[in-house]
């Protein structure tokens, strides 16, 4: 999986969290430019680098410039309206290009 996090602060925070939380659940990860990237299951990138992985997790408010080169794209949409409107625009873009889009409302599904 490639995690697209163009905000350097977010990428750094994510990197730290993946090393420490939960304490017994370390997720092997590194940046796409790291020497061990080809053997690492989770990669973090802030630019339009692609990787030989099937899944892209978008943590940007914008559409990733290279999303079409992945088999699957995951988006996380927060509950705040400021996060929801950019997500709606990305959703419309994906739909207009003919991609099958599935939504999962975790807040609704958990209750």
Secondary structure, 3 states (H helix, E strand, C coil): CEEECCCHHHHHHHHHHHHHCCCCCCCCEEECCCCCHHHCCEEEECCCCCCCCCEEEECCCCCCCCHHHCCEEEECCCCCHHHHHHHHHHHHHHHHCCCCCCCCCHHHHCC
